Amino acid sequence: MTAPISYWHDSLEPGDTLTPRPPLPGDRDADVAVVGAGFGGLWTAYYLLKADPTLRVVVLEAETAGFGASGRNGGWCVPETGSPLDVLDREGGAGTGAAMLRAMHGAVDEIGAVCAGEGIDCGFAKGGALWLASDARQLRRISRRHAMLVQHGLGDAYALLDPVKTVARVNATGMYGSIFTPHAAAVHPARLARGIARAVERMGGTIYEKTPARRIEGRRVVTASGTVSANVVVRTTEAYTASLEGHDRMIVPVENFMIATEPVPDHLWAEMGVANRELFEDSPVMLAYGQRTADGRIAWGGMGASYRMGSKIAPTPMQAPKIAALLRARLVERFPMLRDIKITHHWGGVMGMTRDMRSTVGYDPATGEAWAGGFGGAGVAPSNLAGRTVAALVTRADTDLVRFPWVNHRCGKWEPEPLRWIGVAGTFARLRMGERLSQLKN
Ligand SMILES: Cc1cc2nc3c(=O)[nH]c(=O)nc-3n(C[C@H](O)[C@H](O)[C@H](O)COP(=O)(O)OP(=O)(O)OC[C@H]3O[C@@H](n4cnc5c(N)ncnc54)[C@H](O)[C@@H]3O)c2cc1C
């Protein structure tokens, strides 16, 4: 039997069989064509239709909705600005970074509200998140991060917890402390993505699956089965962007991996804590992050970060048994009570990285080009704000959202190969090496 795309795809809402929707049947017109049915594209379609239910919104998806990172991730729905707060302040004026982070807190709540309103059963649980420090060096790192957040006026939203308060929430070994925020939720990402897709259809949008776009020519999206002509074309192809002709240097795909355990027995949960389904991250550079799933497993990911020459993407299901073994070992190191727990699923996905490592959204009315992406390893909540922002730009809504500095930010292009491979692979090798060296010094 072929392995499922991910644990999440193996535990969809009852009745969701992943059967693809019909592909684009031929040429057609639309007001807006969205390329890519991950969170970025689906939220954009959702908020466009909410703003104007008469819009003809068409979504073109190469595989099935939620096939990419959106269906495979760690389900960490956390506030992230996609650019350093200082940079946002410099570009948007003092206080912009904090305002954008608070808007991301709002995105977490907005996702919860949409799930409740649309009946999306993705186990949304707003139990907060902890960034754990398991040695003195990590404590210094998270303390610096916390001081920076306080300096930006965000001390009310992020607390530095001592070891006792940390293990009271998440009973991990060797704790030196943690940062805790209540503004974070655990979600089942594939159920969320596929639930938004169904909501988009209920609102009148059309999703064509198994319809890869070959290229975007101004206001036209060309596929093998027809061309969609639209006033606006939104590109939300993230790590797969190189699949579009002429777009191979915009965003690179970086691999990341996950494991899921069998259901953890209640007596072990009683030892481990995580009673509110708090998210938890082990904070070395090559981080690993986990959630207690709604059905009582642990989904735990990270430690991947490799790049293939030519922005190639390994076929799905993506498997990396060696990384799965490393992830399991790291999980048991942090939670020794899990020493006998079985891993039932391991899978991989690709995150999209821009040249300057920043997220971007935008719209150019002169050309009809719009986009959202470059979320890296943190796109679950940000893609919601991105979708709302693109919808506001396209419908010319007057909202503060369109004034954040990520709007129309151009990230620059990656180098041609092989320089691109040397640059990306070299960066991650340096990070890993730095991590090992500092562990030796610790
Ligand atoms: C293993 C892993 C773990 C992660 N963990 C987290 C986490 O816990 N929290 C968090 O915030 N973020 C996490 N991320 C990042 C997060 O998942 C992404 O930032 C987010 O899902 C990006 O959404 P997207 O819609 O931009 O891209 P995607 O979800 O990748 O969607 C792009 C879609 O476009 C389609 N497509 C591509 N090319 C074409 C084409 N030519 N024509 C038509 N369709 C096309 C693809 O099939 C895909 O469905 C993780 C990522 C990975 C890989």
The ligand as an SDF file (V2000), in Angstrom:
LIG
                    3D

 53 58  0  0  0  0  0  0  0  0999 V2000
    6.6110   19.7760    6.9910 C   0  0  0  0  0  0  0  0  0  0  0  0
    6.1630   21.1950    7.1720 C   0  0  0  0  0  0  0  0  0  0  0  0
    5.8020   21.6280    8.4280 C   0  0  0  0  0  0  0  0  0  0  0  0
    5.3650   22.9440    8.6150 C   0  0  0  0  0  0  0  0  0  0  0  0
    4.9050   23.3110    9.8430 N   0  0  0  0  0  0  0  0  0  0  0  0
    4.2990   24.5190    9.9840 C   0  0  0  0  0  0  0  0  0  0  0  0
    3.6370   24.8430   11.1950 C   0  0  0  0  0  0  0  0  0  0  0  0
    3.5010   24.0240   12.0960 O   0  0  0  0  0  0  0  0  0  0  0  0
    3.1060   26.1010   11.3170 N   0  0  0  0  0  0  0  0  0  0  0  0
    3.1870   27.0150   10.3160 C   0  0  0  0  0  0  0  0  0  0  0  0
    2.7190   28.1480   10.4770 O   0  0  0  0  0  0  0  0  0  0  0  0
    3.7510   26.6970    9.1290 N   0  0  0  0  0  0  0  0  0  0  0  0
    4.2820   25.4700    8.9320 C   0  0  0  0  0  0  0  0  0  0  0  0
    4.8220   25.1280    7.7360 N   0  0  0  0  0  0  0  0  0  0  0  0
    4.7090   26.0960    6.6400 C   0  0  0  0  0  0  0  0  0  0  0  0
    3.2730   26.1830    6.1290 C   0  0  0  0  0  0  0  0  0  0  0  0
    2.7400   24.8900    5.9500 O   0  0  0  0  0  0  0  0  0  0  0  0
    3.2370   26.9380    4.8130 C   0  0  0  0  0  0  0  0  0  0  0  0
    3.8230   28.2040    5.0100 O   0  0  0  0  0  0  0  0  0  0  0  0
    1.8600   27.1770    4.2550 C   0  0  0  0  0  0  0  0  0  0  0  0
    1.0940   26.0050    4.2680 O   0  0  0  0  0  0  0  0  0  0  0  0
    1.9720   27.7100    2.8330 C   0  0  0  0  0  0  0  0  0  0  0  0
    0.7040   27.7500    2.2370 O   0  0  0  0  0  0  0  0  0  0  0  0
    0.6320   28.0570    0.6840 P   0  0  0  0  0  0  0  0  0  0  0  0
   -0.7790   28.0590    0.2970 O   0  0  0  0  0  0  0  0  0  0  0  0
    1.4010   29.3040    0.4140 O   0  0  0  0  0  0  0  0  0  0  0  0
    1.4510   26.8910   -0.0330 O   0  0  0  0  0  0  0  0  0  0  0  0
    1.0260   25.3510   -0.2870 P   0  0  0  0  0  0  0  0  0  0  0  0
    0.2180   24.8120    0.7910 O   0  0  0  0  0  0  0  0  0  0  0  0
    2.2840   24.6260   -0.6460 O   0  0  0  0  0  0  0  0  0  0  0  0
    0.0910   25.4480   -1.5500 O   0  0  0  0  0  0  0  0  0  0  0  0
    0.5530   25.6450   -2.8430 C   0  0  0  0  0  0  0  0  0  0  0  0
   -0.3990   24.8720   -3.7490 C   0  0  0  0  0  0  0  0  0  0  0  0
   -0.1510   25.2230   -5.0950 O   0  0  0  0  0  0  0  0  0  0  0  0
   -0.2800   24.0750   -5.8920 C   0  0  0  0  0  0  0  0  0  0  0  0
    0.4810   24.3400   -7.1130 N   0  0  0  0  0  0  0  0  0  0  0  0
    1.8100   24.4760   -7.2290 C   0  0  0  0  0  0  0  0  0  0  0  0
    2.1720   24.7470   -8.4890 N   0  0  0  0  0  0  0  0  0  0  0  0
    1.0340   24.8070   -9.1900 C   0  0  0  0  0  0  0  0  0  0  0  0
    0.7510   25.0530  -10.5500 C   0  0  0  0  0  0  0  0  0  0  0  0
    1.7260   25.2880  -11.4330 N   0  0  0  0  0  0  0  0  0  0  0  0
   -0.5480   25.0400  -10.9520 N   0  0  0  0  0  0  0  0  0  0  0  0
   -1.5580   24.8080  -10.0590 C   0  0  0  0  0  0  0  0  0  0  0  0
   -1.3210   24.5500   -8.7430 N   0  0  0  0  0  0  0  0  0  0  0  0
   -0.0470   24.5540   -8.3210 C   0  0  0  0  0  0  0  0  0  0  0  0
    0.3190   22.9790   -5.0390 C   0  0  0  0  0  0  0  0  0  0  0  0
   -0.0880   21.6890   -5.4490 O   0  0  0  0  0  0  0  0  0  0  0  0
   -0.1950   23.3710   -3.6680 C   0  0  0  0  0  0  0  0  0  0  0  0
   -1.4230   22.7430   -3.3480 O   0  0  0  0  0  0  0  0  0  0  0  0
    5.3160   23.8480    7.5180 C   0  0  0  0  0  0  0  0  0  0  0  0
    5.7070   23.4110    6.2480 C   0  0  0  0  0  0  0  0  0  0  0  0
    6.1320   22.1050    6.0680 C   0  0  0  0  0  0  0  0  0  0  0  0
    6.5180   21.6420    4.7050 C   0  0  0  0  0  0  0  0  0  0  0  0
  1  2  1  0
  2  3  1  0
  2 52  2  0
  3  4  2  0
  4  5  1  0
  4 50  1  0
  5  6  2  0
  6  7  1  0
  6 13  1  0
  7  8  2  0
  7  9  1  0
  9 10  1  0
 10 11  2  0
 10 12  1  0
 12 13  2  0
 13 14  1  0
 14 15  1  0
 14 50  1  0
 15 16  1  0
 16 17  1  0
 16 18  1  0
 18 19  1  0
 18 20  1  0
 20 21  1  0
 20 22  1  0
 22 23  1  0
 23 24  1  0
 24 25  2  0
 24 26  1  0
 24 27  1  0
 27 28  1  0
 28 29  2  0
 28 30  1  0
 28 31  1  0
 31 32  1  0
 32 33  1  0
 33 34  1  0
 33 48  1  0
 34 35  1  0
 35 36  1  0
 35 46  1  0
 36 37  1  0
 36 45  1  0
 37 38  2  0
 38 39  1  0
 39 40  1  0
 39 45  2  0
 40 41  1  0
 40 42  2  0
 42 43  1  0
 43 44  2  0
 44 45  1  0
 46 47  1  0
 46 48  1  0
 48 49  1  0
 50 51  2  0
 51 52  1  0
 52 53  1  0
M  END
$$$$
